Amino acid sequence: MQKNYDIRKMSGSNVKDKINTTFKMSNPNYQDNLIISGKNDESEYKKYLTDTIISNYLIFINAYSITANIQAIGLKQKIERILEIIHSDLENK
């Protein structure tokens, strides 16, 4: 992304805010003098979203995220069942 796209055109003035917030968290005496300007440019977004490599990557991320969420639901149910068994055993002692 850094090599092929102008991130300033995609982040606009938010770049300045995000960088300044990061530095302020690590140094309370930080002065707000770091300025990286940008302007949102729709054509840069379109170029980014029509890039085959990036769209394929996003499709894989989406598929893996869906799978991870499904597995997490099953794992949560198993953990809840184990906790119920533990709680029941503790009450019966």
ZANU-503478 format. One record per residue: z, y, x of N, C-alpha, C in turn; residue in three letters. Coordinates in nm, 3 decimals, padded with zeros to 5 digits, always signed. Atoms other than C-alpha are relative to their C-alpha. Layout:
ZANU-503478
<r <Z Y X> <Z Y X> <Z Y X> "ALA">
...
//
This chain:
ZANU-503478
<r <+00.000 -00.119 +00.083> <+00.000 +00.000 +00.000> <+00.000 +00.125 +00.088> "MET">
<r <-00.006 -00.116 -00.088> <+00.089 +00.241 +00.280> <-00.133 +00.025 +00.070> "GLN">
<r <+00.125 -00.012 -00.074> <-00.241 +00.171 +00.449> <-00.115 +00.050 -00.088> "LYS">
<r <+00.116 -00.026 +00.084> <-00.474 +00.206 +00.151> <+00.017 +00.103 -00.111> "ASN">
<r <-00.022 -00.091 +00.113> <-00.311 +00.446 -00.094> <+00.087 +00.117 +00.043> "TYR">
<r <-00.080 -00.120 -00.027> <-00.169 +00.797 -00.087> <+00.120 -00.003 -00.094> "ASP">
<r <-00.121 +00.015 +00.081> <+00.185 +00.736 -00.211> <+00.045 +00.134 -00.056> "ILE">
<r <-00.036 -00.132 +00.053> <+00.240 +01.111 -00.248> <-00.072 +00.030 -00.130> "ARG">
<r <+00.075 -00.021 +00.124> <-00.029 +01.111 -00.515> <+00.054 -00.085 -00.114> "LYS">
<r <-00.055 +00.088 +00.102> <+00.158 +00.837 -00.697> <+00.146 +00.031 -00.030> "MET">
<r <-00.142 -00.029 +00.018> <+00.513 +00.965 -00.655> <+00.027 +00.144 -00.038> "SER">
<r <-00.017 -00.140 +00.031> <+00.465 +01.336 -00.692> <+00.125 +00.058 +00.061> "GLY">
<r <-00.119 -00.067 -00.052> <+00.774 +01.550 -00.650> <+00.120 -00.093 +00.008> "SER">
<r <-00.110 +00.096 -00.006> <+00.994 +01.243 -00.697> <+00.031 -00.045 +00.142> "ASN">
<r <-00.023 +00.043 -00.139> <+00.949 +01.159 -00.327> <+00.111 +00.084 +00.060> "VAL">
<r <-00.102 -00.091 -00.055> <+01.154 +01.463 -00.228> <+00.137 -00.034 -00.057> "LYS">
<r <-00.128 +00.029 +00.064> <+01.427 +01.382 -00.479> <+00.060 -00.131 +00.048> "ASP">
<r <-00.049 +00.131 -00.042> <+01.456 +01.017 -00.378> <+00.049 +00.003 +00.144> "LYS">
<r <-00.040 -00.007 -00.141> <+01.469 +01.091 -00.005> <+00.127 +00.083 +00.014> "ILE">
<r <-00.119 -00.085 -00.010> <+01.721 +01.373 -00.046> <+00.123 -00.069 -00.055> "ASN">
<r <-00.113 +00.072 +00.057> <+01.943 +01.160 -00.268> <+00.051 -00.104 +00.098> "THR">
<r <-00.039 +00.102 -00.098> <+01.943 +00.883 -00.007> <+00.078 +00.062 +00.114> "THR">
<r <-00.070 -00.064 -00.112> <+02.042 +01.118 +00.273> <+00.132 +00.063 -00.043> "PHE">
<r <-00.125 -00.059 +00.049> <+02.306 +01.293 +00.062> <+00.108 -00.105 -00.017> "LYS">
<r <-00.100 +00.106 +00.016> <+02.474 +00.961 -00.011> <+00.060 -00.039 +00.134> "MET">
<r <-00.050 +00.041 -00.130> <+02.504 +00.883 +00.360> <+00.063 +00.116 +00.078> "SER">
<r <-00.055 -00.115 -00.069> <+02.592 +01.237 +00.469> <+00.025 +00.113 -00.100> "ASN">
<r <-00.029 -00.102 +00.101> <+02.771 +01.472 +00.226> <-00.032 +00.142 +00.047> "PRO">
<r <+00.032 -00.134 -00.053> <+02.694 +01.768 +00.456> <-00.150 +00.024 +00.012> "ASN">
<r <+00.146 -00.010 -00.012> <+02.320 +01.704 +00.436> <-00.051 +00.120 -00.079> "TYR">
<r <+00.061 -00.115 +00.066> <+02.122 +02.016 +00.354> <-00.133 -00.040 -00.060> "GLN">
<r <+00.122 +00.034 +00.074> <+01.837 +01.993 +00.105> <-00.121 +00.071 +00.061> "ASP">
<r <+00.111 -00.068 -00.065> <+01.569 +02.093 +00.356> <-00.117 -00.093 +00.032> "ASN">
<r <+00.109 +00.093 -00.023> <+01.353 +01.783 +00.371> <-00.094 +00.007 -00.121> "LEU">
<r <+00.094 -00.016 +00.110> <+01.044 +01.848 +00.164> <-00.126 -00.082 +00.028> "ILE">
<r <+00.126 +00.073 -00.003> <+00.766 +01.599 +00.109> <-00.062 +00.022 -00.136> "ILE">
<r <+00.057 -00.035 +00.129> <+00.547 +01.737 -00.159> <-00.107 -00.100 -00.041> "SER">
<r <+00.103 +00.088 +00.053> <+00.315 +01.544 -00.379> <-00.035 +00.042 -00.141> "GLY">
<r <+00.042 -00.031 +00.137> <+00.128 +01.566 -00.703> <-00.058 -00.128 -00.059> "LYS">
<r <+00.052 +00.120 +00.065> <+00.066 +01.281 -00.943> <-00.150 +00.014 -00.022> "ASN">
<r <+00.145 +00.000 +00.012> <-00.301 +01.191 -00.939> <-00.041 -00.131 -00.068> "ASP">
<r <+00.036 +00.117 +00.079> <-00.428 +00.954 -01.207> <-00.103 -00.088 +00.069> "GLU">
<r <+00.104 +00.080 -00.067> <-00.725 +00.847 -00.996> <+00.060 -00.092 +00.106> "SER">
<r <-00.065 +00.086 -00.100> <-00.491 +00.709 -00.728> <+00.064 -00.120 -00.068> "GLU">
<r <-00.056 +00.111 +00.077> <-00.313 +00.499 -00.991> <-00.110 -00.098 -00.041> "TYR">
<r <+00.111 +00.086 +00.043> <-00.645 +00.367 -01.122> <-00.052 -00.081 +00.118> "LYS">
<r <+00.046 +00.070 -00.120> <-00.756 +00.281 -00.769> <+00.097 -00.113 +00.036> "LYS">
<r <-00.105 +00.097 -00.031> <-00.427 +00.100 -00.713> <-00.003 -00.119 -00.098> "TYR">
<r <-00.006 +00.104 +00.102> <-00.433 -00.093 -01.042> <-00.127 -00.084 -00.010> "LEU">
<r <+00.124 +00.078 +00.003> <-00.793 -00.205 -01.001> <-00.023 -00.075 +00.130> "THR">
<r <+00.009 +00.074 -00.126> <-00.735 -00.343 -00.651> <+00.029 -00.147 -00.029> "ASP">
<r <-00.013 +00.142 +00.030> <-00.787 -00.720 -00.678> <+00.121 -00.062 +00.068> "THR">
<r <-00.114 +00.057 -00.073> <-00.529 -00.806 -00.413> <+00.131 +00.039 -00.067> "ILE">
<r <-00.124 -00.047 +00.063> <-00.262 -00.594 -00.581> <+00.015 -00.060 -00.139> "ILE">
<r <-00.013 +00.057 +00.136> <-00.342 -00.715 -00.934> <+00.035 -00.148 +00.007> "SER">
<r <-00.038 +00.140 -00.017> <-00.328 -01.077 -00.815> <+00.147 -00.014 +00.038> "ASN">
<r <-00.141 +00.000 -00.042> <+00.004 -01.006 -00.646> <+00.091 +00.027 -00.119> "TYR">
<r <-00.081 -00.034 +00.118> <+00.141 -00.848 -00.965> <+00.003 -00.116 -00.100> "LEU">
<r <+00.004 +00.116 +00.089> <+00.027 -01.150 -01.169> <+00.095 -00.109 +00.049> "ILE">
<r <-00.091 +00.100 -00.056> <+00.212 -01.385 -00.932> <+00.145 +00.042 -00.016> "PHE">
<r <-00.137 -00.048 +00.016> <+00.523 -01.168 -00.940> <+00.046 -00.019 -00.144> "ILE">
<r <-00.033 +00.015 +00.141> <+00.516 -01.170 -01.320> <+00.027 -00.146 -00.033> "ASN">
<r <-00.018 +00.143 +00.029> <+00.475 -01.548 -01.335> <+00.129 -00.052 +00.062> "ALA">
<r <-00.124 +00.045 -00.066> <+00.755 -01.609 -01.083> <+00.123 +00.057 -00.070> "TYR">
<r <-00.114 -00.062 +00.070> <+00.983 -01.366 -01.269> <+00.029 -00.072 -00.131> "SER">
<r <-00.019 +00.072 +00.126> <+00.926 -01.544 -01.600> <+00.065 -00.135 +00.026> "ILE">
<r <-00.057 +00.130 -00.036> <+00.999 -01.880 -01.436> <+00.146 +00.014 +00.041> "THR">
<r <-00.138 -00.022 -00.045> <+01.313 -01.745 -01.268> <+00.092 +00.032 -00.118> "ALA">
<r <-00.082 -00.033 +00.118> <+01.438 -01.602 -01.599> <+00.027 -00.123 -00.085> "ASN">
<r <-00.019 +00.123 +00.077> <+01.382 -01.932 -01.778> <+00.103 -00.090 +00.069> "ILE">
<r <-00.095 +00.082 -00.074> <+01.569 -02.118 -01.504> <+00.140 +00.060 -00.006> "GLN">
<r <-00.131 -00.066 +00.006> <+01.849 -01.861 -01.513> <+00.069 -00.025 -00.134> "ALA">
<r <-00.058 +00.027 +00.133> <+01.898 -01.916 -01.887> <+00.059 -00.141 -00.003> "ILE">
<r <-00.050 +00.137 -00.005> <+01.931 -02.292 -01.832> <+00.123 -00.012 +00.088> "GLY">
<r <-00.115 +00.003 -00.091> <+02.169 -02.240 -01.540> <+00.122 +00.064 -00.065> "LEU">
<r <-00.110 -00.067 +00.070> <+02.380 -01.999 -01.745> <+00.062 -00.093 -00.104> "LYS">
<r <-00.051 +00.093 +00.101> <+02.409 -02.256 -02.024> <+00.082 -00.112 +00.065> "GLN">
<r <-00.075 +00.105 -00.070> <+02.520 -02.523 -01.776> <+00.135 +00.053 +00.051> "LYS">
<r <-00.124 -00.061 -00.048> <+02.778 -02.289 -01.623> <+00.098 +00.020 -00.115> "ILE">
<r <-00.086 -00.020 +00.116> <+02.912 -02.200 -01.967> <+00.060 -00.132 -00.048> "GLU">
<r <-00.050 +00.132 +00.042> <+02.942 -02.570 -02.055> <+00.107 -00.050 +00.097> "ARG">
<r <-00.100 +00.039 -00.100> <+03.128 -02.641 -01.728> <+00.130 +00.078 -00.021> "ILE">
<r <-00.120 -00.082 +00.024> <+03.365 -02.352 -01.800> <+00.074 -00.045 -00.126> "LEU">
<r <-00.064 +00.052 +00.121> <+03.428 -02.489 -02.150> <+00.079 -00.127 +00.030> "GLU">
<r <-00.068 +00.124 -00.038> <+03.516 -02.829 -02.003> <+00.126 +00.031 +00.080> "ILE">
<r <-00.116 -00.037 -00.081> <+03.748 -02.670 -01.747> <+00.109 +00.060 -00.088> "ILE">
<r <-00.096 -00.065 +00.090> <+03.913 -02.455 -02.013> <+00.069 -00.104 -00.090> "HIS">
<r <-00.056 +00.106 +00.086> <+03.959 -02.757 -02.241> <+00.098 -00.088 +00.079> "SER">
<r <-00.089 +00.082 -00.084> <+04.111 -02.963 -01.956> <+00.129 +00.075 +00.031> "ASP">
<r <-00.121 -00.077 -00.030> <+04.351 -02.681 -01.871> <+00.091 +00.010 -00.121> "LEU">
<r <-00.080 -00.009 +00.122> <+04.465 -02.652 -02.233> <+00.069 -00.132 -00.031> "GLU">
<r <-00.055 +00.132 +00.029> <+04.527 -03.026 -02.258> <+00.103 -00.047 +00.101> "ASN">
<r <-00.099 +00.041 -00.101> <+04.753 -03.040 -01.953> <+00.137 +00.051 -00.033> "LYS">
//
